[in-house]
């Protein structure tokens, strides 16, 4: 099972029984996630689902007046475009890559076909939806109750959690403004405050070097509470997938779990 998880990369897909994963494997394509790449735009039909193996994807809510704010950050414990499991819906949010990485991509039709045959995959969808709702609810409460400085520290920690290595985050002021739903002038003041506390260092190339320990002090309690609850949902519930009813007409797992990688 450990070898299977290492090959797959996404925690929820890796938790699927081999026969259930085999329903998806021939149709999964490993694709790169480029920094600032827009995967899905709000209002568009969802053409692909993405299961990140590495990197971070921000879900951005756009208001009619042009203001934006992040509602969630998705890493290898989640998926983007999962609303298609509920029907052929248009995306309510824009999904933007904030930390480069890779993902497993599949069409909604292929995913839906596997979903109809696999109780374990249906269970994985429920886990992902629960984890997403938990994050969105915490973000909504945090936005209403906590300072912009604490919120920025929280977002930086969430993004850093999904970075493979190093303490330098490639985030421009425009990106931070988009995440927080505030003006760039506000971002300037907030970053200055975090720099004064030595939680972050910044330069002119859109990079933030963070001090993880100090950043955790600057963040509100939402970061640890949210992370702990989401990890509990994903870790504990994913373990139960192995005991789900077997996939209908399941087949043995293939030697290679997904199609060739796009470069």
Buried (B, 14 or more C-beta within 10 A) or exposed (E): EEEBEEEBBBBBBBBBBBBBBBBBBBBBBBBBBEBEBEBBBBEEEBEBBBBBBBBBBBBBBBEEEEEBBBBBBBBBBBBBBBBBBEEEEEBEBBBBBBBBBBBBBBBBEBBBBBBEBBBBBBBBBEBBBBBBEBBBEBBEEBBEEBEBBBBBBBBBBBBBBBBEEEBBBBBBBEBBBBBBBBEEEBBBEBBEBBEEBEBBBBEEEBEBEBBEEBBBEBBBEBBEEBBEBBEEBBEEBBEEBEEBEEBEEBEEBEEEBBBEEEE
